[in-house]
């Protein structure tokens, strides 16, 4: 253990297992369980007015953070009392906190559909796996842009953030983050039903994601030359466009990705990142996947270095 409840070895094994096997089935996936809890509590929430739904959102967040954090602490205690069982449980739960393999696989499936000329399939895959927007009218460039945006944003939420939160506070911290992130993903919309219900989860997730989003942006920036980009180009678009998105965090890695790939990423009626650059093409999906893999490799090397430093000490 190096800092409250964290162990780089657990993090390294969990990340490697995720890369090897991907997400477990929903019936045993902790994040899917979080989603079911949120959905159950949502049914009890008032649907009219502002104060009632807003307070219900705070209550959903409080219950979920308390429960997931407590489960994380229980696993830490179990590891102290029954080391083998506790260690195995911590590794398996931590593995489910990552989603690198499935994220990159989903992007690759979209690319394969586009290469095969199946635009409708690509639209469906993007909508099913990567984004929540309506994709039914997107052209090829729009599908590619949505895919790149999703890889960049989810690299922060599903890979870098779990890595950072585990190092900072172990399993309790990363489970609490994943609950907040899931609550935002399910409730953080501005439709009549969720406008006030999702307000607190969305703002809390914004707060938690401030550092991970910017760390992800830095990692993408430093690895930009891997895909033929320049650090200067990525930095220029990051500085110019990162604040154009409604989220204070999503635009950080997405703007760097636009600059690194030298492409314009547009969500119609919302933002244009990298305006003036060329429109993205299908091959750019392979480039962003390669960029994300390099970032994951850097993270793994950092864990190896931490373990090596601890062994040396």
N, C-alpha and C positions, 0 to 999 in steps of 0.2 A: 504494500500500500504506500503510495507516494503523497497523496493529498487526500482529504476526506473521502475514504471508501474507494479510491480509484487505484487500478492496477493496470499498467500499460500492457502487460501480458494478456490479460482478459480482453482488452480492446483490440489487440493485434489478432488474436485467435478469432474473435467475433467478426472482425472485418474480413479476414481471409475466408471464413465460412460463408459469409454473405456473398463474396465474389464467386465462391465455388458452387453454391447451391441456390442462391436467391432467397426470396421471401418464402416462409412457411405458408401452408394453406390458411385461409381466413379463419377456419374453425379453431385453430390453435395460435393465431397471431395476436400478440398483446395489443398492437395498435388497432386491430379490428375489434377487439374487446372494448377498447376505449371508445371506439365509434359507436358500438352498441349501447354503452353506458350513456353517452351524450344523447343519442337518439331517444333512449328511454326517458331521460330527464327532460328532454325537449317537449315530450308529449304532455308533461305536467305543467309546462310554463304557460303563462297568460299570453294571448296573441293580440291583444288590443292595448292601445295606449303606449306610453313611453316608460313610465317608472316601473310598472310591473315587469315587463319583459327585460328591462335593463337589470333590475335586481335579480331576476331569474338567471340571467347570464352570469352575473357575479356568483350566484349560488352554484350553478353548474361548474364553473371554473374552480371554486373553492372545494367542492366535493371531489372533483376529479383530481386536483393537485394533491389533496390530502391523501386520497386513496392510493394513487400511483406512487407518491413519495413514500408512503408507509410500506407498500409492497417492496419497494426498493430497499428500504431499511431492514425489512424482514429477511430479505435474501442476504444482505450483508451480515446480519446476526446469524443466520443459518450457516454462512460460510465460516464464521468464527467457532460455531459449535460442532458442525459436521462438515469439515473442510471439503471433502470430495463432492458430496451432494450439493453443497452450497456453491462451490466453484463451477460445477457443471450447469447448475441453474442460472448462475450469473452470466456465464458465457452464452447460453442459449437465448436468454432474454435480451442480452446486449446485441446479439446477432440480429434479432428481429427489430432492433431500433435503427439499423442501417437499411438502405434500399438502393445500393449502388448497382448491383447486377441487373435488377429488374428495370431500373431507370434506363440504363444504357441499352438493354435488350429491347425495350419498348421503342426507343429512338431508332434502333437498327431495323426493327420490323417496319417502321414507317418508311425508312429509306428503301428497303427491299420492295415494298408495294409501289413506290414511285418509280423505281427503276424498271419494274415490270409493266408500268403504264396503268396501274390500277389506282387512279386518283381517289375514287370513292372509298376503296378499302383504306387508303392512307388517311383520308378524313376521319373515317370511323375509328381507326387505331389511335389517332391523335386525341380524339374526343374521349375515347374509352380509357386510355392509359395516362395521358399527359396533361390535358387542359380541360377546364370546365366551360369554356366559351362555345358558342355555336360554330361548328366547323363546316357546316353543310354547303356553304357557298365559297369556301376558300379555294383559290387556285393553287397551283403547285408551289409557287413562291410563298404564299401564305401558310401552307402546311409546313414547309421547311422552317419558316420563321417561328411558328408556334412551337415546333419541336426544339429548336435551338433555345428559345426562351425558357421552355420547361426544363431542359437539361441544366441550364445555368442556374435557374432559381432553385430547382430541387436538389442540385448538388449541395447547395447551402443547407436546405431544410432536412434532407435525408442522409447526408454524408458528413459534411463538415461540422454542422451543429451537434449531432450526437457525439462525434469525436471530441469536440471542445468541452461539451457539458460533462461528459464522462471524466475527462481529465481534471475538470474543476471540482466536481462533486460526486463522482461515482454514479452508480446505477440509480439512486434516488433522484439525482438532478436530471439525468437524461430521460428518465421515465416521465418526470414532471414536464419537461420541455415537450416531449412527444405528445403528451395529452393536450397541452396548450396549443400546439401546432395543429393537432387534429380538430380541436374545438374551433379554431379559426377557420380551418378548411371547410367545416360543416356548417358553421353559423355565421361566419364573417361576410355576409352578403347584404346588399342594400335593397333587397326586395321588402315589401310591406311586412312580411311575417318575421324577418330576421334583422331588420334594420337596427332595432334596439336590443334584441336578444343577443346578437353577436357582437355588440359594441365592446364590452369588457374583454371577451376572449380575443378579439382582433387587436385591441390596443395592447394587451398583455403579451401576445405573440410578437407584435412589433417590437416591444421592449426587449424581449428575450433574443430576438433575431438581429439586433443592431450589430453586435460584434461578429457572429458567424457570417452574416452576409458580406461584411467588409473583409473578413479574412478570406472568404471564398473569392471575392473580387481580386484581392492581392495575389492569391495563388493562380488564378486564371491569367492575370496580367503578366506574372513572371514566367509563365509557361507559354505565352502567346507565340514566341518564335518557333515552337514545336510545330505549329500548323501554318507557318509562313507569315505570321503576323509580326508586328513590332510592339515592344513595350511602349514606345512613344505613341503609336497609334491607339493602342488600348487605353492608355492613360488619357489621351485627348477626349475620346468618346466618353470615358468614365466621368471625367470632370465636367463635361458639357451636358450629358444626357441622363446621368444617374437619378436626378431628381424629377424626371418627367413622368414617372409612374405614380399611381395613387398610393401605393405602398412605399414607405420610406426605405424599405430594404430590398424589395424585388429588383428594383432598377440598378442596384449596385453590381451584382454579378452579370445581369443581362446586358448592361451597357458595356462592360469590359468584354463580354463575349462578342458583341457586335463589332467592337473595335479590333479585337484579336482576329476575327474572321474577315474583317473588312466588308461587312454586309449591313444592310439596313433591316431592322426588325420593327415591324409595325403591327400594332393591334388597333384596328380601325376604330376611330372615334375615342381612342384612349391615349396612345403615345406613338412616337416614331423615334427609335433609338438608332443612332448612326445615320441620320438623314443626310443624303448626298452620296452615300456609299452605294455600291451596286446591290441589286436585289439578290437574295440568297437563292442558290440552286441546290438540287438534290445532293450533290457531292459534299455540300457544306455540313450535312448531318454527320457524315463520317469524320469530318474534321473536328466538330464539337465533341463527338464521342471520344476521339483520340485525346483531345484536350482534357476532358474529364478524367480519362484513365490516367493521364500523367499526374493530375492533381491527387487522385487516390493513391498513386504510387508514392508521391511525396509524403502523404500522410503516413503510409505504412513505414517508410524509411524513418520518419520522425519517431515512430514507436520503437523501431529497432534500436535507434540511437538512445532513446530513454532507457530501454532495457539494458543496453550495453553500458551506459553510464552508471546505472544502478549496480550492475555486476562488478564494474571496475571499483566503485566505491566500497 
